[in-house]
Amino acid sequence: MNDKFEGTIKMIGEKQTISEKFSKREFVVSSLDDKYPQLISFQLVNDKCDLVNNLKIGDGVAVSYNLRGREWTSPSGELKYFNTLEAWSISLTNLKPISDEVNDDLPF
């Protein structure tokens, strides 16, 4: 299952090496909804971790991703379920963040 989400970069995390064969990196994209923007967390894995190297906060992006789900049993025996949005492609767009801040650098 895959889909696409557009918005602006809100946060880019550091690459985390989990094991010799697995690394991950998280980033957050803010939707362009001006009333109730959604902050969506995506995960990059292994060779895809470098996809955000040239991005900066505020960049408009379109993220292609797969929805992943898994089951995990805690040490106490409790069964839990997790979802991950695993990004596999990111392209720059000319989207701009919506802001309600007043522009105070007017010359008058």
N, CA, C and O atoms as a GROMACS GRO file, in nm:
protein
  432
    1MET      N    1   0.084  -0.116   0.000
    1MET     CA    2   0.000   0.000   0.000
    1MET      C    3   0.090   0.124   0.000
    1MET      O    4   0.179   0.136   0.084
    2ASN      N    5   0.067   0.215  -0.094
    2ASN     CA    6   0.146   0.338  -0.093
    2ASN      C    7   0.059   0.457  -0.126
    2ASN      O    8  -0.050   0.444  -0.182
    3ASP      N    9   0.109   0.574  -0.090
    3ASP     CA   10   0.033   0.696  -0.105
    3ASP      C   11   0.130   0.813  -0.114
    3ASP      O   12   0.252   0.794  -0.113
    4LYS      N   13   0.074   0.936  -0.123
    4LYS     CA   14   0.157   1.056  -0.131
    4LYS      C   15   0.098   1.162  -0.037
    4LYS      O   16  -0.023   1.174  -0.025
    5PHE      N   17   0.187   1.237   0.028
    5PHE     CA   18   0.148   1.343   0.120
    5PHE      C   19   0.228   1.467   0.089
    5PHE      O   20   0.349   1.459   0.069
    6GLU      N   21   0.161   1.583   0.083
    6GLU     CA   22   0.230   1.709   0.055
    6GLU      C   23   0.221   1.803   0.175
    6GLU      O   24   0.120   1.808   0.244
    7GLY      N   25   0.328   1.875   0.197
    7GLY     CA   26   0.333   1.972   0.305
    7GLY      C   27   0.470   2.035   0.312
    7GLY      O   28   0.544   2.037   0.214
    8THR      N   29   0.505   2.088   0.429
    8THR     CA   30   0.636   2.150   0.448
    8THR      C   31   0.712   2.079   0.559
    8THR      O   32   0.653   2.029   0.655
    9ILE      N   33   0.842   2.075   0.543
    9ILE     CA   34   0.929   2.010   0.641
    9ILE      C   35   0.924   2.086   0.773
    9ILE      O   36   0.948   2.206   0.777
   10LYS      N   37   0.892   2.015   0.880
   10LYS     CA   38   0.885   2.073   1.015
   10LYS      C   39   1.007   2.033   1.099
   10LYS      O   40   1.057   2.114   1.177
   11MET      N   41   1.056   1.907   1.081
   11MET     CA   42   1.166   1.857   1.160
   11MET      C   43   1.238   1.747   1.083
   11MET      O   44   1.174   1.667   1.014
   12ILE      N   45   1.371   1.744   1.095
   12ILE     CA   46   1.451   1.637   1.037
   12ILE      C   47   1.540   1.582   1.148
   12ILE      O   48   1.622   1.654   1.204
   13GLY      N   49   1.523   1.454   1.179
   13GLY     CA   50   1.600   1.391   1.285
   13GLY      C   51   1.734   1.338   1.234
   13GLY      O   52   1.761   1.336   1.114
   14GLU      N   53   1.814   1.296   1.328
   14GLU     CA   54   1.945   1.237   1.296
   14GLU      C   55   1.927   1.090   1.258
   14GLU      O   56   1.831   1.026   1.300
   15LYS      N   57   2.018   1.040   1.180
   15LYS     CA   58   2.019   0.898   1.145
   15LYS      C   59   2.054   0.816   1.269
   15LYS      O   60   2.147   0.849   1.343
   16GLN      N   61   1.978   0.709   1.292
   16GLN     CA   62   2.001   0.620   1.405
   16GLN      C   63   2.040   0.483   1.351
   16GLN      O   64   1.967   0.424   1.272
   17THR      N   65   2.154   0.432   1.396
   17THR     CA   66   2.196   0.298   1.356
   17THR      C   67   2.146   0.202   1.463
   17THR      O   68   2.190   0.206   1.578
   18ILE      N   69   2.054   0.115   1.424
   18ILE     CA   70   1.993   0.020   1.516
   18ILE      C   71   2.076  -0.108   1.524
   18ILE      O   72   2.096  -0.163   1.632
   19SER      N   73   2.123  -0.153   1.409
   19SER     CA   74   2.209  -0.271   1.403
   19SER      C   75   2.299  -0.258   1.280
   19SER      O   76   2.292  -0.159   1.207
   20GLU      N   77   2.381  -0.358   1.261
   20GLU     CA   78   2.472  -0.357   1.146
   20GLU      C   79   2.396  -0.351   1.013
   20GLU      O   80   2.448  -0.298   0.915
   21LYS      N   81   2.275  -0.403   1.010
   21LYS     CA   82   2.197  -0.411   0.887
   21LYS      C   83   2.076  -0.318   0.883
   21LYS      O   84   2.002  -0.318   0.785
   22PHE      N   85   2.054  -0.240   0.990
   22PHE     CA   86   1.934  -0.157   0.993
   22PHE      C   87   1.962  -0.020   1.053
   22PHE      O   88   2.014  -0.010   1.164
   23SER      N   89   1.927   0.084   0.979
   23SER     CA   90   1.932   0.221   1.030
   23SER      C   91   1.803   0.291   0.991
   23SER      O   92   1.736   0.251   0.896
   24LYS      N   93   1.769   0.396   1.067
   24LYS     CA   94   1.646   0.469   1.038
   24LYS      C   95   1.666   0.617   1.067
   24LYS      O   96   1.758   0.657   1.138
   25ARG      N   97   1.577   0.697   1.009
   25ARG     CA   98   1.580   0.841   1.029
   25ARG      C   99   1.437   0.892   1.019
   25ARG      O  100   1.363   0.852   0.929
   26GLU      N  101   1.398   0.978   1.110
   26GLU     CA  102   1.262   1.030   1.110
   26GLU      C  103   1.260   1.175   1.064
   26GLU      O  104   1.356   1.250   1.086
   27PHE      N  105   1.150   1.214   1.002
   27PHE     CA  106   1.128   1.354   0.968
   27PHE      C  107   0.978   1.380   0.977
   27PHE      O  108   0.897   1.288   0.965
   28VAL      N  109   0.942   1.507   0.997
   28VAL     CA  110   0.802   1.545   1.015
   28VAL      C  111   0.765   1.646   0.908
   28VAL      O  112   0.840   1.739   0.879
   29VAL      N  113   0.646   1.625   0.849
   29VAL     CA  114   0.593   1.715   0.748
   29VAL      C  115   0.462   1.772   0.801
   29VAL      O  116   0.377   1.698   0.851
   30SER      N  117   0.446   1.904   0.790
   30SER     CA  118   0.325   1.972   0.831
   30SER      C  119   0.233   1.989   0.711
   30SER      O  120   0.276   2.034   0.605
   31SER      N  121   0.106   1.951   0.728
   31SER     CA  122   0.010   1.969   0.619
   31SER      C  123  -0.014   2.118   0.597
   31SER      O  124   0.022   2.201   0.681
   32LEU      N  125  -0.074   2.150   0.485
   32LEU     CA  126  -0.096   2.291   0.451
   32LEU      C  127  -0.233   2.342   0.497
   32LEU      O  128  -0.274   2.451   0.457
   33ASP      N  129  -0.302   2.265   0.577
   33ASP     CA  130  -0.432   2.307   0.630
   33ASP      C  131  -0.409   2.425   0.724
   33ASP      O  132  -0.344   2.410   0.827
   34ASP      N  133  -0.463   2.541   0.688
   34ASP     CA  134  -0.436   2.660   0.768
   34ASP      C  135  -0.509   2.663   0.902
   34ASP      O  136  -0.465   2.732   0.994
   35LYS      N  137  -0.619   2.590   0.915
   35LYS     CA  138  -0.693   2.592   1.040
   35LYS      C  139  -0.643   2.484   1.137
   35LYS      O  140  -0.621   2.511   1.255
   36TYR      N  141  -0.626   2.362   1.089
   36TYR     CA  142  -0.582   2.251   1.173
   36TYR      C  143  -0.470   2.174   1.104
   36TYR      O  144  -0.491   2.061   1.059
   37PRO      N  145  -0.349   2.233   1.094
   37PRO     CA  146  -0.240   2.161   1.028
   37PRO      C  147  -0.205   2.033   1.103
   37PRO      O  148  -0.204   2.030   1.226
   38GLN      N  149  -0.177   1.929   1.028
   38GLN     CA  150  -0.140   1.800   1.085
   38GLN      C  151   0.010   1.782   1.074
   38GLN      O  152   0.069   1.812   0.970
   39LEU      N  153   0.073   1.733   1.179
   39LEU     CA  154   0.217   1.705   1.179
   39LEU      C  155   0.232   1.555   1.163
   39LEU      O  156   0.201   1.478   1.254
   40ILE      N  157   0.281   1.514   1.047
   40ILE     CA  158   0.290   1.372   1.012
   40ILE      C  159   0.435   1.328   1.018
   40ILE      O  160   0.522   1.385   0.952
   41SER      N  161   0.461   1.224   1.097
   41SER     CA  162   0.595   1.170   1.114
   41SER      C  163   0.619   1.056   1.014
   41SER      O  164   0.539   0.963   1.005
   42PHE      N  165   0.727   1.066   0.940
   42PHE     CA  166   0.767   0.963   0.844
   42PHE      C  167   0.898   0.902   0.889
   42PHE      O  168   0.974   0.963   0.964
   43GLN      N  169   0.924   0.781   0.842
   43GLN     CA  170   1.049   0.712   0.872
   43GLN      C  171   1.117   0.674   0.741
   43GLN      O  172   1.054   0.627   0.646
   44LEU      N  173   1.248   0.694   0.738
   44LEU     CA  174   1.332   0.647   0.628
   44LEU      C  175   1.416   0.533   0.682
   44LEU      O  176   1.458   0.538   0.798
   45VAL      N  177   1.441   0.431   0.601
   45VAL     CA  178   1.522   0.319   0.648
   45VAL      C  179   1.638   0.292   0.552
   45VAL      O  180   1.628   0.313   0.431
   46ASN      N  181   1.747   0.245   0.611
   46ASN     CA  182   1.868   0.202   0.541
   46ASN      C  183   1.914   0.302   0.436
   46ASN      O  184   1.943   0.416   0.470
   47ASP      N  185   1.921   0.262   0.309
   47ASP     CA  186   1.977   0.351   0.206
   47ASP      C  187   1.890   0.472   0.178
   47ASP      O  188   1.936   0.564   0.110
   48LYS      N  189   1.767   0.477   0.226
   48LYS     CA  190   1.677   0.592   0.205
   48LYS      C  191   1.702   0.704   0.307
   48LYS      O  192   1.648   0.813   0.291
   49CYS      N  193   1.782   0.678   0.411
   49CYS     CA  194   1.806   0.777   0.515
   49CYS      C  195   1.865   0.908   0.462
   49CYS      O  196   1.847   1.013   0.522
   50ASP      N  197   1.934   0.902   0.349
   50ASP     CA  198   1.998   1.020   0.293
   50ASP      C  199   1.904   1.107   0.212
   50ASP      O  200   1.945   1.214   0.167
   51LEU      N  201   1.780   1.066   0.192
   51LEU     CA  202   1.687   1.143   0.110
   51LEU      C  203   1.661   1.284   0.163
   51LEU      O  204   1.625   1.373   0.086
   52VAL      N  205   1.679   1.305   0.293
   52VAL     CA  206   1.652   1.437   0.352
   52VAL      C  207   1.778   1.520   0.372
   52VAL      O  208   1.771   1.630   0.428
   53ASN      N  209   1.893   1.470   0.329
   53ASN     CA  210   2.019   1.542   0.351
   53ASN      C  211   2.018   1.685   0.298
   53ASN      O  212   2.075   1.774   0.362
   54ASN      N  213   1.957   1.708   0.184
   54ASN     CA  214   1.960   1.841   0.122
   54ASN      C  215   1.834   1.923   0.149
   54ASN      O  216   1.814   2.028   0.088
   55LEU      N  217   1.750   1.876   0.239
   55LEU     CA  218   1.628   1.950   0.272
   55LEU      C  219   1.649   2.034   0.396
   55LEU      O  220   1.737   2.007   0.477
   56LYS      N  221   1.566   2.138   0.410
   56LYS     CA  222   1.573   2.223   0.529
   56LYS      C  223   1.432   2.251   0.579
   56LYS      O  224   1.335   2.233   0.506
   57ILE      N  225   1.422   2.296   0.701
   57ILE     CA  226   1.293   2.329   0.762
   57ILE      C  227   1.222   2.432   0.674
   57ILE      O  228   1.283   2.532   0.633
   58GLY      N  229   1.094   2.408   0.646
   58GLY     CA  230   1.015   2.500   0.565
   58GLY      C  231   1.007   2.463   0.418
   58GLY      O  232   0.923   2.518   0.345
   59ASP      N  233   1.093   2.371   0.371
   59ASP     CA  234   1.086   2.328   0.231
   59ASP      C  235   0.953   2.260   0.203
   59ASP      O  236   0.906   2.181   0.284
   60GLY      N  237   0.893   2.291   0.090
   60GLY     CA  238   0.773   2.221   0.045
   60GLY      C  239   0.812   2.089  -0.017
   60GLY      O  240   0.902   2.084  -0.101
   61VAL      N  241   0.744   1.981   0.022
   61VAL     CA  242   0.778   1.848  -0.029
   61VAL      C  243   0.654   1.766  -0.060
   61VAL      O  244   0.546   1.790  -0.006
   62ALA      N  245   0.672   1.670  -0.148
   62ALA     CA  246   0.574   1.565  -0.172
   62ALA      C  247   0.643   1.435  -0.134
   62ALA      O  248   0.747   1.400  -0.190
   63VAL      N  249   0.584   1.363  -0.039
   63VAL     CA  250   0.644   1.241   0.013
   63VAL      C  251   0.563   1.120  -0.034
   63VAL      O  252   0.443   1.111  -0.008
   64SER      N  253   0.630   1.028  -0.104
   64SER     CA  254   0.567   0.901  -0.138
   64SER      C  255   0.605   0.802  -0.029
   64SER      O  256   0.721   0.795   0.011
   65TYR      N  257   0.508   0.725   0.018
   65TYR     CA  258   0.534   0.638   0.132
   65TYR      C  259   0.450   0.512   0.126
   65TYR      O  260   0.350   0.505   0.054
   66ASN      N  261   0.491   0.413   0.203
   66ASN     CA  262   0.416   0.290   0.223
   66ASN      C  263   0.370   0.288   0.368
   66ASN      O  264   0.444   0.327   0.459
   67LEU      N  265   0.248   0.243   0.389
   67LEU     CA  266   0.195   0.225   0.524
   67LEU      C  267   0.236   0.085   0.570
   67LEU      O  268   0.202  -0.014   0.506
   68ARG      N  269   0.307   0.080   0.682
   68ARG     CA  270   0.353  -0.048   0.737
   68ARG      C  271   0.291  -0.069   0.875
   68ARG      O  272   0.270   0.028   0.949
   69GLY      N  273   0.261  -0.192   0.909
   69GLY     CA  274   0.206  -0.225   1.040
   69GLY      C  275   0.271  -0.352   1.092
   69GLY      O  276   0.308  -0.441   1.015
   70ARG      N  277   0.284  -0.359   1.224
   70ARG     CA  278   0.343  -0.480   1.281
   70ARG      C  279   0.287  -0.506   1.419
   70ARG      O  280   0.230  -0.418   1.484
   71GLU      N  281   0.305  -0.628   1.462
   71GLU     CA  282   0.260  -0.674   1.593
   71GLU      C  283   0.384  -0.695   1.680
   71GLU      O  284   0.488  -0.739   1.632
   72TRP      N  285   0.372  -0.664   1.810
   72TRP     CA  286   0.483  -0.683   1.903
   72TRP      C  287   0.427  -0.728   2.038
   72TRP      O  288   0.326  -0.677   2.084
   73THR      N  289   0.495  -0.822   2.098
   73THR     CA  290   0.457  -0.868   2.231
   73THR      C  291   0.559  -0.815   2.331
   73THR      O  292   0.679  -0.841   2.319
   74SER      N  293   0.510  -0.739   2.429
   74SER     CA  294   0.599  -0.680   2.530
   74SER      C  295   0.654  -0.790   2.621
   74SER      O  296   0.600  -0.901   2.623
   75PRO      N  297   0.760  -0.760   2.696
   75PRO     CA  298   0.813  -0.859   2.790
   75PRO      C  299   0.710  -0.908   2.891
   75PRO      O  300   0.721  -1.019   2.943
   76SER      N  301   0.608  -0.826   2.920
   76SER     CA  302   0.504  -0.868   3.015
   76SER      C  303   0.394  -0.949   2.946
   76SER      O  304   0.298  -0.990   3.011
   77GLY      N  305   0.406  -0.972   2.814
   77GLY     CA  306   0.310  -1.052   2.742
   77GLY      C  307   0.197  -0.973   2.677
   77GLY      O  308   0.109  -1.032   2.614
   78GLU      N  309   0.198  -0.841   2.690
   78GLU     CA  310   0.094  -0.758   2.630
   78GLU      C  311   0.117  -0.744   2.480
   78GLU      O  312   0.228  -0.712   2.436
   79LEU      N  313   0.013  -0.767   2.402
   79LEU     CA  314   0.021  -0.758   2.258
   79LEU      C  315  -0.007  -0.615   2.215
   79LEU      O  316  -0.107  -0.557   2.255
   80LYS      N  317   0.083  -0.557   2.131
   80LYS     CA  318   0.067  -0.419   2.084
   80LYS      C  319   0.083  -0.417   1.932
   80LYS      O  320   0.145  -0.505   1.872
   81TYR      N  321   0.024  -0.315   1.872
   81TYR     CA  322   0.032  -0.296   1.727
   81TYR      C  323   0.087  -0.158   1.698
   81TYR      O  324   0.054  -0.061   1.766
   82PHE      N  325   0.171  -0.149   1.595
   82PHE     CA  326   0.234  -0.024   1.556
   82PHE      C  327   0.217  -0.002   1.407
   82PHE      O  328   0.216  -0.096   1.328
   83ASN      N  329   0.204   0.126   1.370
   83ASN     CA  330   0.199   0.167   1.230
   83ASN      C  331   0.317   0.258   1.201
   83ASN      O  332   0.359   0.334   1.288
   84THR      N  333   0.369   0.250   1.081
   84THR     CA  334   0.479   0.334   1.038
   84THR      C  335   0.450   0.382   0.897
   84THR      O  336   0.403   0.305   0.813
   85LEU      N  337   0.480   0.509   0.871
   85LEU     CA  338   0.474   0.562   0.735
   85LEU      C  339   0.618   0.562   0.684
   85LEU      O  340   0.698   0.647   0.723
   86GLU      N  341   0.650   0.466   0.599
   86GLU     CA  342   0.786   0.449   0.552
   86GLU      C  343   0.804   0.520   0.418
   86GLU      O  344   0.755   0.473   0.315
   87ALA      N  345   0.875   0.633   0.420
   87ALA     CA  346   0.897   0.713   0.300
   87ALA      C  347   0.997   0.645   0.208
   87ALA      O  348   1.096   0.587   0.254
   88TRP      N  349   0.971   0.652   0.078
   88TRP     CA  350   1.065   0.594  -0.019
   88TRP      C  351   1.102   0.693  -0.128
   88TRP      O  352   1.192   0.666  -0.207
   89SER      N  353   1.034   0.808  -0.134
   89SER     CA  354   1.068   0.911  -0.232
   89SER      C  355   1.022   1.046  -0.178
   89SER      O  356   0.913   1.058  -0.122
   90ILE      N  357   1.107   1.147  -0.195
   90ILE     CA  358   1.073   1.284  -0.153
   90ILE      C  359   1.111   1.378  -0.266
   90ILE      O  360   1.224   1.375  -0.315
   91SER      N  361   1.017   1.460  -0.309
   91SER     CA  362   1.048   1.560  -0.411
   91SER      C  363   1.012   1.698  -0.360
   91SER      O  364   0.913   1.716  -0.288
   92LEU      N  365   1.093   1.796  -0.398
   92LEU     CA  366   1.066   1.934  -0.361
   92LEU      C  367   0.947   1.986  -0.440
   92LEU      O  368   0.928   1.950  -0.556
   93THR      N  369   0.867   2.070  -0.376
   93THR     CA  370   0.757   2.139  -0.443
   93THR      C  371   0.774   2.287  -0.414
   93THR      O  372   0.863   2.327  -0.339
   94ASN      N  373   0.690   2.367  -0.472
   94ASN     CA  374   0.698   2.511  -0.441
   94ASN      C  375   0.591   2.549  -0.339
   94ASN      O  376   0.545   2.664  -0.338
   95LEU      N  377   0.552   2.455  -0.253
   95LEU     CA  378   0.458   2.483  -0.146
   95LEU      C  379   0.523   2.571  -0.041
   95LEU      O  380   0.643   2.561  -0.016
   96LYS      N  381   0.445   2.658   0.018
   96LYS     CA  382   0.495   2.745   0.124
   96LYS      C  383   0.415   2.720   0.250
   96LYS      O  384   0.295   2.695   0.243
   97PRO      N  385   0.480   2.727   0.367
   97PRO     CA  386   0.406   2.706   0.491
   97PRO      C  387   0.304   2.818   0.512
   97PRO      O  388   0.329   2.933   0.476
   98ILE      N  389   0.192   2.782   0.570
   98ILE     CA  390   0.091   2.881   0.605
   98ILE      C  391   0.124   2.929   0.745
   98ILE      O  392   0.144   2.850   0.837
   99SER      N  393   0.128   3.060   0.761
   99SER     CA  394   0.166   3.116   0.890
   99SER      C  395   0.072   3.229   0.925
   99SER      O  396   0.032   3.307   0.839
  100ASP      N  397   0.036   3.239   1.053
  100ASP     CA  398  -0.047   3.350   1.096
  100ASP      C  399   0.038   3.458   1.163
  100ASP      O  400  -0.016   3.548   1.228
  101GLU      N  401   0.170   3.449   1.148
  101GLU     CA  402   0.257   3.549   1.205
  101GLU      C  403   0.246   3.677   1.123
  101GLU      O  404   0.228   3.673   1.002
  102VAL      N  405   0.257   3.790   1.190
  102VAL     CA  406   0.252   3.920   1.123
  102VAL      C  407   0.390   3.952   1.072
  102VAL      O  408   0.489   3.933   1.143
  103ASN      N  409   0.399   4.001   0.948
  103ASN     CA  410   0.527   4.041   0.892
  103ASN      C  411   0.563   4.177   0.949
  103ASN      O  412   0.503   4.278   0.913
  104ASP      N  413   0.662   4.179   1.037
  104ASP     CA  414   0.700   4.303   1.105
  104ASP      C  415   0.818   4.373   1.040
  104ASP      O  416   0.865   4.472   1.097
  105ASP      N  417   0.869   4.329   0.925
  105ASP     CA  418   0.982   4.399   0.868
  105ASP      C  419   0.941   4.498   0.761
  105ASP      O  420   1.013   4.518   0.664
  106LEU      N  421   0.827   4.560   0.777
  106LEU     CA  422   0.788   4.667   0.686
  106LEU      C  423   0.868   4.792   0.718
  106LEU      O  424   0.894   4.819   0.835
  107PRO      N  425   0.907   4.870   0.616
  107PRO     CA  426   0.992   4.986   0.640
  107PRO      C  427   0.920   5.105   0.702
  107PRO      O  428   0.985   5.206   0.730
  108PHE      N  429   0.792   5.098   0.726
  108PHE     CA  430   0.720   5.213   0.784
  108PHE      C  431   0.641   5.174   0.904
  108PHE      O  432   0.574   5.258   0.965
   0.00000   0.00000   0.00000
